Protein backbone atom coordinates (compact mmCIF):
# COMPACT_ATOMS: atom_id res chain seq x y z
CA UNK A 1 0.00 0.00 0.00
CA UNK A 2 2.96 2.28 -0.59
CA UNK A 3 1.50 3.53 -3.88
CA UNK A 4 0.39 7.17 -4.03
CA UNK A 5 -3.28 7.81 -3.39
CA UNK A 6 -5.52 8.41 -6.42
CA UNK A 7 -6.07 12.03 -7.49
CA UNK A 8 -8.97 13.76 -5.80
CA UNK A 9 -8.73 11.81 -2.53
CA UNK A 10 -8.11 13.82 0.59
CA UNK A 11 -5.21 13.01 2.88
CA UNK A 12 -7.69 11.91 5.55
CA UNK A 13 -9.31 9.44 3.17
CA UNK A 14 -5.92 8.07 2.17
CA UNK A 15 -4.91 7.62 5.80
CA UNK A 16 -8.23 6.02 6.67
CA UNK A 17 -7.89 3.59 3.77
CA UNK A 18 -4.34 2.73 4.87
CA UNK A 19 -5.52 2.03 8.42
CA UNK A 20 -8.37 -0.15 7.14
CA UNK A 21 -5.88 -2.04 4.95
CA UNK A 22 -3.54 -2.56 7.92
CA UNK A 23 -6.41 -3.85 10.05
CA UNK A 24 -7.54 -6.21 7.30
CA UNK A 25 -4.08 -7.59 6.59
CA UNK A 26 -2.80 -7.65 10.17
CA UNK A 27 0.82 -8.58 10.63
CA UNK A 28 3.81 -6.67 11.93
CA UNK A 29 2.87 -3.33 10.32
CA UNK A 30 -0.50 -3.40 12.05
CA UNK A 31 1.04 -4.26 15.41
CA UNK A 32 3.62 -1.45 15.04
CA UNK A 33 0.85 0.98 14.14
CA UNK A 34 -1.22 0.02 17.19
CA UNK A 35 1.82 0.25 19.48
CA UNK A 36 2.62 3.71 18.13
CA UNK A 37 -0.95 4.81 18.82
CA UNK A 38 -0.78 3.41 22.33
CA UNK A 39 2.52 5.15 23.05
CA UNK A 40 1.52 8.52 21.72
CA UNK A 41 -2.12 8.86 22.71
CA UNK A 42 -2.37 7.24 26.13
CA UNK A 43 0.77 8.23 27.98
CA UNK A 44 0.32 11.29 30.15
CA UNK A 45 3.64 12.20 31.74
CA UNK A 46 3.55 13.13 35.40
CA UNK A 47 7.28 13.75 35.89
CA UNK A 48 10.26 14.78 33.79
CA UNK A 49 11.37 11.14 33.91
CA UNK A 50 8.10 10.22 32.18
CA UNK A 51 8.68 12.94 29.55
CA UNK A 52 12.12 11.48 28.84
CA UNK A 53 10.48 8.18 27.84
CA UNK A 54 8.36 9.77 25.09
CA UNK A 55 9.19 9.77 21.41
CA UNK A 56 11.38 12.69 20.31
CA UNK A 57 8.59 14.82 18.82
CA UNK A 58 6.30 14.43 21.83
CA UNK A 59 9.19 15.04 24.22
CA UNK A 60 10.03 18.28 22.41
CA UNK A 61 6.41 19.51 22.58
CA UNK A 62 6.16 18.68 26.30
CA UNK A 63 9.42 20.45 27.13
CA UNK A 64 8.40 23.52 25.10
CA UNK A 65 5.07 23.59 26.96
CA UNK A 66 6.82 23.31 30.34
CA UNK A 67 9.15 26.19 29.51
CA UNK A 68 6.23 28.26 28.26
CA UNK A 69 4.35 27.64 31.51
CA UNK A 70 7.38 28.58 33.63
CA UNK A 71 7.84 31.77 31.62
CA UNK A 72 4.19 32.63 32.10
CA UNK A 73 4.47 32.13 35.86
CA UNK A 74 7.60 34.31 35.98
CA UNK A 75 6.01 37.05 33.81
CA UNK A 76 3.05 37.21 36.22
CA UNK A 77 5.35 37.37 39.28
CA UNK A 78 3.80 34.22 40.71
CA UNK A 79 7.03 33.24 42.46
CA UNK A 80 10.27 34.76 43.63
CA UNK A 81 13.59 32.93 43.80
CA UNK A 82 15.25 33.50 47.16
CA UNK A 83 18.21 32.10 49.08
CA UNK A 84 17.51 29.58 51.83
CA UNK A 85 17.88 30.88 55.38
CA UNK A 86 21.10 29.78 57.10
CA UNK A 87 20.87 26.32 58.59
CA UNK A 88 17.93 25.26 56.40
CA UNK A 89 17.88 22.56 53.74
CA UNK A 90 15.87 22.57 50.55
CA UNK A 91 13.01 20.11 50.17
CA UNK A 92 13.86 17.36 47.70
CA UNK A 93 11.43 16.84 44.86
CA UNK A 94 11.47 13.27 43.59
N, C-alpha and C positions, 0 to 999 in steps of 0.2 A: 504494500500500500504506500510505497514511497513515490508513486507517480504524482505529478501535479494535479490539483483539483480542476475539474472542467470549468471552462469560462462561465461566468455568471453566478457561480456559487459563492456564497459569502464565506468568510473565514470560519465563522461559527458553524456553518453547515459542514464544512470540510472537517473540522475538529470533531464534531458530533459523529460524522460517518466513520472517522478513524477509530473513535472510542467504541462504537458499535462493532466494527470489524475486529478490534482487539478482544472484545467480550465474546464474540462468536467463535473466534479462532482459539482463544485461550493461550496457553504457553507462557514462555519466559517474558515476552514483551508485555503481556497483560499483567503478570505478577509484578514486574518492575513499575508499570504504570500505577497499579493500585498501591504499591509501597510508597511511591513518590507522593501520591495524594494523601496517604496517611501521615507521612512525615510533615508535609507542608501545611495541611489544613487542620490538624488536630493537636498539634503541639503548641501549648501556650507557655512560654518561658516564665518562670517565677524568679529566677536568679540569673546573674551573668554567666554562671556555669552552664545553665540551660541554654542560654543564647549561643554560647560557644559550640554547642552540639548541632545547631541548625545548619542548613545548607548556606553557602556563601552569600547568595542574594538575600535570603531572609535575614541572615545575621547582619548584613550591612544595613538593611532597612530598620531592624530593631535598634542597632547602635545609633543610627542617625536620629531615630525617634527619642531615644534616651537623652542624647545630647541636646536636642531641641527642647525637651521638657526641662532639663536642668537650666538651660539658658533662659527659658520663660520664668522659672522660679527666681533666678537671679535678677532678671530685669524688673520683676515686681517686688523686689526686696523682701522676699519671703523668708530668707535666712541670712545670717551673718556668720562669717567664719571668724572664730576667735581662738586664742591660745587657751589651753587647759590651765586651770589654776595649779599652782605648785602643789606637788604631792598627790595629784589626781591622775588616774589612768583613764584612757579612752575606752569606751565600750566597744567590744569586738562585734563585728557584724558578720555572721557566717551564713 
